[in-house]
Amino acid sequence: MSNVILGTGSYLPERIVTNEDLEAIGVDYDRARAGNLSLDQWVRSRHGAVSRHWASPGECTSDMAAVAARRALEDARLDQRDVDVIVLATITNDYRLPQSAFMLQAKLGSKAQVIQLDSACTGFVDGLLVACSLLDAGRYETALVVGADTSTRLCDPKGFMPLTIFGDGAAAVVLHHQRMDNGYGVRSFATGSDGHLGEYVWVPGGAGKQPFSQEVLDQRLHYWQFKFSEIHAWGVDRFAFCALEAVKRAGLTIEDIAWVVPHQASVNILCALARRLELDMSKFVVTYPHTGNLMAASIPVALDEARRDGKFRDGDWLVMPAVGAGMAWGAVTYQWYDYAQHRAD
């Protein structure tokens, strides 16, 4: 038995925001301190972003997730009635309650079981892990695994650094449990977390410890806060560890991997990962320059774009590693099942 992807779909909001756009709106970027570099020059050299997509006013996580899910179902030639369970990973709910996963279910007109994971950059790997566990247990046959985040809503409107890193978007895959003895599908996982480092990435205000108050708003504690210098070294190390561990658990070597489809943390982190794995960057699916960091949507957006570009061949081995807030890390290996080709056969 195998858990194989039968369809992919993604959605990026219509509005595209360039580095020049960000500098024009008056973020707190100081050209003098940056050696008289424009924000575009500085960002391209530091982490590689050129543009990103921003959700429209009133457009939220469940809206984007619904579009991506419908596209994945269409690609799989299925509809909402064929889905047994929906697993949505996000940390950016439309409302405090109900969870965005339930709103997604309603927008699809689905009666499927709904599970939401409060998981950021590792959300898609976590979603696949949960979905595969349910499918392997024999309770369900078809899962819709979705990663979606409106992460720009957590960015301080004046803080240039997070605004240059993050974008909004959603993507989904249809995962099906079917009888196969040829090795296709999900093969292995390697996941974990370093919770003692949780304050590397955090939003301290607006929850139980520091409920919303005027003080929280004045101190801007309801926006992202980062320890960027610590994140880089930890991220490269955990990226490499979980990718290699997942490959090892699959009974493979890194030389067997045709494609690395990583969480889009930044171009500089992905280049450092390639050096650590001793792989050429041509083996990496990189969307970061035009998407930024999409958190839970990063991997499935990259997967969908690569699939639509015809990068994957039947039988190709993929590894999909991620690191992120928590601090969490995880990777999954997958042997590509060219569902369009098999349908034609």
C-alpha positions as CSV (number, residue, x, y, z in Angstrom):
1,M,0.0,0.0,0.0
2,S,1.2,3.5,-0.8
3,N,0.2,7.1,-0.1
4,V,0.5,8.9,-3.4
5,I,-0.3,12.4,-4.6
6,L,-3.0,12.5,-7.2
7,G,-3.2,16.2,-7.7
8,T,-1.6,19.5,-6.7
9,G,-2.9,23.1,-6.6
10,S,-1.7,26.5,-5.4
11,Y,-2.8,30.1,-5.1
12,L,-0.9,33.3,-4.8
13,P,-2.8,36.6,-4.3
14,E,-3.1,39.0,-7.2
15,R,-1.2,41.8,-5.6
16,I,2.6,41.7,-6.2
17,V,4.8,43.8,-3.9
18,T,8.4,44.4,-5.0
19,N,11.3,45.6,-2.9
20,E,11.0,49.0,-4.5
21,D,7.4,49.1,-3.5
22,L,8.3,48.4,0.1
23,E,10.8,51.2,0.2
24,A,8.3,53.6,-1.4
25,I,5.7,53.0,1.4
26,G,8.1,54.2,4.0
27,V,9.3,51.2,6.0
28,D,12.1,51.8,8.5
29,Y,14.9,51.1,6.1
30,D,17.9,53.4,6.5
31,R,19.9,53.8,3.2
32,A,22.8,55.6,5.0
33,R,23.3,52.7,7.5
34,A,23.2,50.2,4.6
35,G,26.0,51.9,2.7
36,N,23.6,53.9,0.4
37,L,22.2,50.7,-1.1
38,S,18.6,50.7,-2.1
39,L,16.3,48.4,-0.3
40,D,16.1,46.2,-3.4
41,Q,19.9,46.0,-3.6
42,W,20.2,45.2,0.1
43,V,17.5,42.5,0.1
44,R,18.7,40.8,-3.0
45,S,22.2,40.5,-1.6
46,R,21.1,39.5,1.9
47,H,18.4,36.9,1.4
48,G,17.4,36.9,-2.3
49,A,13.8,38.1,-2.3
50,V,12.7,40.2,-5.3
51,S,8.9,40.3,-4.8
52,R,6.1,38.6,-2.9
53,H,2.3,38.4,-3.0
54,W,0.1,40.1,-0.5
55,A,-3.5,39.1,0.3
56,S,-6.1,41.7,-0.5
57,P,-8.0,43.5,2.4
58,G,-10.5,41.0,3.7
59,E,-8.8,38.0,1.9
60,C,-7.8,35.5,4.5
61,T,-6.3,32.1,5.0
62,S,-9.4,30.0,4.3
63,D,-10.1,32.0,1.1
64,M,-6.7,31.2,-0.3
65,A,-6.8,27.6,0.9
66,A,-10.2,27.1,-0.8
67,V,-8.8,28.2,-4.2
68,A,-5.7,26.0,-3.8
69,A,-7.8,23.0,-2.7
70,R,-10.2,23.3,-5.6
71,R,-7.3,23.4,-8.0
72,A,-5.8,20.3,-6.5
73,L,-9.1,18.4,-6.7
74,E,-9.5,19.5,-10.3
75,D,-6.0,18.3,-11.1
76,A,-6.8,15.0,-9.4
77,R,-10.1,14.8,-11.3
78,L,-12.0,14.5,-8.0
79,D,-14.4,16.6,-6.2
80,Q,-15.1,17.4,-2.5
81,R,-17.3,14.3,-2.1
82,D,-14.3,12.1,-2.7
83,V,-12.3,13.6,0.3
84,D,-12.4,11.8,3.6
85,V,-10.3,14.1,5.7
86,I,-9.0,17.6,5.3
87,V,-5.7,18.5,7.1
88,L,-4.9,22.2,7.1
89,A,-1.6,23.6,8.5
90,T,-1.6,27.3,9.4
91,I,-0.8,29.8,12.2
92,T,-2.9,32.6,10.7
93,N,-6.5,31.9,11.4
94,D,-9.2,34.2,9.8
95,Y,-10.7,34.5,13.3
96,R,-9.8,33.3,16.8
97,L,-12.7,30.8,16.3
98,P,-13.8,29.0,14.2
99,Q,-10.5,27.6,12.9
100,S,-9.8,28.2,9.3
101,A,-9.9,24.5,8.5
102,F,-13.7,24.5,9.3
103,M,-14.2,27.5,7.1
104,L,-12.3,25.8,4.4
105,Q,-14.5,22.7,4.7
106,A,-17.6,24.9,4.5
107,K,-16.3,26.8,1.4
108,L,-15.6,23.5,-0.3
109,G,-19.1,22.1,0.6
110,S,-17.3,19.1,2.1
111,K,-18.5,16.7,4.8
112,A,-14.9,15.4,5.4
113,Q,-13.3,15.1,8.8
114,V,-11.4,18.3,9.6
115,I,-8.1,18.6,11.4
116,Q,-6.1,21.8,11.8
117,L,-2.4,21.9,12.8
118,D,-1.1,25.0,14.5
119,S,2.2,24.6,12.6
120,A,4.1,27.3,10.6
121,C,7.0,26.6,8.3
122,T,7.0,22.8,8.9
123,G,3.3,22.7,8.5
124,F,3.1,20.9,5.2
125,V,5.5,18.1,6.4
126,D,3.5,17.8,9.6
127,G,0.3,17.7,7.6
128,L,1.6,14.9,5.4
129,L,2.7,13.0,8.5
130,V,-0.8,13.3,10.1
131,A,-2.6,12.4,6.8
132,C,-0.4,9.4,6.1
133,S,-0.9,8.1,9.7
134,L,-4.7,8.3,9.2
135,L,-4.6,6.7,5.8
136,D,-2.2,3.9,6.9
137,A,-4.6,3.2,9.8
138,G,-7.2,2.2,7.3
139,R,-9.8,4.8,8.5
140,Y,-9.6,7.0,5.3
141,E,-8.7,6.6,1.7
142,T,-8.3,10.2,0.4
143,A,-6.9,13.2,2.2
144,L,-6.7,16.9,1.2
145,V,-3.5,18.3,2.8
146,V,-3.3,22.1,2.7
147,G,-0.7,24.6,3.8
148,A,-1.9,28.3,3.9
149,D,-0.8,31.4,5.6
150,T,-1.4,35.2,5.5
151,S,1.9,35.7,7.2
152,T,2.2,39.4,6.2
153,R,-0.6,40.1,8.7
154,L,1.9,39.4,11.5
155,C,4.4,41.9,10.0
156,D,4.9,45.3,11.6
157,P,3.8,47.7,8.7
158,K,6.9,49.8,9.4
159,G,9.4,46.9,10.0
160,F,11.2,46.4,6.7
161,M,13.0,43.1,7.5
162,P,9.9,40.8,8.0
163,L,8.1,42.5,5.1
164,T,10.9,41.7,2.8
165,I,10.9,38.0,3.9
166,F,7.3,37.0,4.0
167,G,4.5,36.6,1.5
168,D,1.0,35.2,1.5
169,G,-0.2,32.1,-0.3
170,A,-1.7,28.6,-0.1
171,A,-1.3,25.2,-1.8
172,A,-2.8,21.7,-1.5
173,V,-2.2,18.1,-2.5
174,V,-4.7,15.3,-2.8
175,L,-3.2,12.2,-1.1
176,H,-4.7,8.8,-1.8
177,H,-4.1,5.4,-0.2
178,Q,-4.0,2.8,-2.9
179,R,-2.6,-0.7,-3.5
180,M,0.9,-0.4,-5.1
181,D,4.0,-2.6,-4.8
182,N,6.2,-0.4,-7.0
183,G,7.5,2.0,-4.4
184,Y,5.7,5.2,-5.4
185,G,4.6,7.7,-2.8
186,V,5.6,8.7,0.7
187,R,8.5,6.7,1.9
188,S,9.9,8.2,5.1
189,F,9.8,11.0,7.6
190,A,12.3,12.6,10.0
191,T,10.8,15.2,12.3
192,G,11.5,16.9,15.6
193,S,11.7,20.2,17.5
194,D,13.9,22.3,19.7
195,G,11.3,23.9,21.9
196,H,13.9,25.5,24.2
197,L,14.8,27.8,21.3
198,G,11.2,28.9,20.7
199,E,11.9,32.6,21.2
200,Y,14.0,32.7,18.1
201,V,10.7,33.3,16.3
202,W,7.8,34.6,18.3
203,V,4.8,36.8,18.6
204,P,4.6,37.5,22.3
205,G,1.5,39.6,22.5
206,G,-2.2,38.9,22.0
207,A,-2.5,35.4,23.6
208,G,-2.7,34.0,27.1
209,K,0.5,35.3,28.6
210,Q,0.0,38.9,27.3
211,P,-3.6,39.4,26.2
212,F,-4.4,42.3,23.9
213,S,-4.1,45.6,25.7
214,Q,-3.0,49.1,24.9
215,E,0.4,48.2,26.2
216,V,0.7,45.3,23.8
217,L,-0.3,47.5,20.9
218,D,2.0,50.3,21.9
219,Q,5.0,48.0,22.2
220,R,4.0,46.3,18.9
221,L,4.2,42.9,20.6
222,H,1.5,41.4,18.4
223,Y,3.9,41.4,15.5
224,W,6.8,39.0,14.6
225,Q,10.0,39.2,16.6
226,F,13.1,37.4,15.4
227,K,16.7,36.5,16.4
228,F,17.9,36.4,12.9
229,S,21.6,35.6,13.6
230,E,20.7,32.6,15.6
231,I,18.1,31.4,13.1
232,H,20.5,31.1,10.2
233,A,23.0,28.7,11.8
234,W,20.3,26.6,13.5
235,G,18.3,26.5,10.3
236,V,21.1,25.3,8.0
237,D,22.1,22.6,10.6
238,R,18.5,21.3,11.1
239,F,17.7,21.5,7.4
240,A,20.7,19.3,6.5
241,F,20.1,16.9,9.4
242,C,16.4,16.1,8.7
243,A,17.0,15.9,5.0
244,L,19.8,13.4,5.4
245,E,17.9,11.5,8.1
246,A,14.8,11.1,6.0
247,V,16.8,9.9,3.0
248,K,18.6,7.4,5.2
249,R,15.3,6.1,6.7
250,A,14.1,5.6,3.1
251,G,17.0,3.3,2.4
252,L,18.5,5.9,0.0
253,T,21.6,8.0,-0.3
254,I,21.6,11.7,-1.1
255,E,22.9,10.8,-4.6
256,D,19.5,9.0,-5.3
257,I,17.6,12.3,-4.8
258,A,16.5,13.9,-8.1
259,W,14.9,17.0,-6.5
260,V,15.1,18.9,-3.2
261,V,11.8,20.7,-2.7
262,P,12.5,22.7,0.5
263,H,10.7,25.2,2.6
264,Q,11.6,28.6,1.2
265,A,13.4,30.1,4.2
266,S,15.7,32.3,2.1
267,V,18.0,31.9,-0.9
268,N,21.1,32.2,1.3
269,I,19.9,29.5,3.6
270,L,19.1,27.2,0.7
271,C,22.5,27.8,-0.9
272,A,24.1,27.0,2.5
273,L,22.0,23.8,2.6
274,A,23.1,22.8,-0.9
275,R,26.7,23.2,0.1
276,R,26.2,21.1,3.3
277,L,24.5,18.3,1.3
278,E,27.1,18.6,-1.5
279,L,24.4,19.0,-4.1
280,D,24.2,21.5,-7.0
281,M,21.5,24.2,-6.7
282,S,20.1,22.9,-10.0
283,K,18.6,20.1,-8.0
284,F,16.6,22.6,-5.8
285,V,13.2,23.9,-6.5
286,V,13.5,27.6,-5.5
287,T,10.5,29.9,-5.5
288,Y,11.7,32.3,-2.8
289,P,12.7,35.2,-5.2
290,H,9.1,35.7,-6.3
291,T,7.2,34.3,-3.3
292,G,9.2,35.0,-0.2
293,N,8.7,32.7,2.8
294,L,5.1,31.3,2.6
295,M,5.4,29.3,5.9
296,A,3.1,26.3,5.6
297,A,2.4,27.0,2.0
298,S,6.1,27.1,1.0
299,I,6.7,23.5,0.1
300,P,3.4,22.7,-1.6
301,V,3.6,25.9,-3.7
302,A,7.1,24.9,-4.8
303,L,5.8,21.4,-5.5
304,D,2.9,22.6,-7.5
305,E,5.0,25.0,-9.6
306,A,7.6,22.4,-10.3
307,R,4.9,19.9,-11.3
308,R,3.3,22.3,-13.7
309,D,6.7,23.2,-15.1
310,G,7.3,19.5,-15.9
311,K,10.3,19.1,-13.7
312,F,9.4,15.8,-12.2
313,R,9.7,12.5,-14.0
314,D,7.9,9.3,-13.0
315,G,10.0,7.5,-10.4
316,D,12.1,10.6,-9.3
317,W,13.0,10.7,-5.7
318,L,12.2,13.9,-3.9
319,V,13.1,15.1,-0.4
320,M,11.1,17.9,1.1
321,P,12.8,19.4,4.2
322,A,11.6,22.3,6.4
323,V,12.6,24.3,9.4
324,G,10.7,26.9,11.3
325,A,9.0,28.5,14.3
326,G,8.9,26.3,17.3
327,M,11.7,25.7,16.6
328,A,10.6,22.7,14.5
329,W,12.2,20.7,11.7
330,G,11.2,17.9,9.5
331,A,11.6,16.2,6.1
332,V,9.7,13.7,4.0
333,T,10.9,11.5,1.1
334,Y,8.6,10.8,-1.8
335,Q,8.9,8.9,-5.0
336,W,7.1,10.8,-7.7
337,Y,4.0,9.2,-9.2
338,D,3.3,10.8,-12.5
339,Y,-0.5,10.5,-12.1
340,A,-1.2,12.2,-15.5
341,Q,1.0,9.7,-17.3
342,H,-0.5,6.7,-15.4
343,R,-4.0,7.9,-16.2
344,A,-3.1,8.0,-19.9
345,D,-1.6,4.5,-19.7
